[in-house]
Amino acid sequence: MRPSPGLVMAVLLVLLAAQLTRLVVPGRGPYLWTLLLAAAGVAAGEILAGSGHFASPVVGVIHPVPDAAATALLEAGGALLLSPRRT
């Protein structure tokens, strides 16, 4: 049984987004939250692209521009909410 190419690309995009977030904002909360926010961002981007808004360009079966935009928004929100407070 072979996994769907779109699923493989989505997983790679989630892992790449999570690693990039950890590089840009290193003191952020737990890594699991970073992964969850990246996965939610990719899912939200695909829902947004599936609704007909921002549907191009397409790489394989995923839409990298809305996926990256939604992931960046969720990761930025997560960085604000989950980063340790400095006093």
Secondary structure, DSSP 8 states (H G I E B T S, - for coil): ----HHHHHHHHHHHHHHHHHHHHSTT-S-HHHHHHHHHHHHHHHHHHHHTTTT----BTTB-HHHHHHHHHHHHHHHHHHHS----
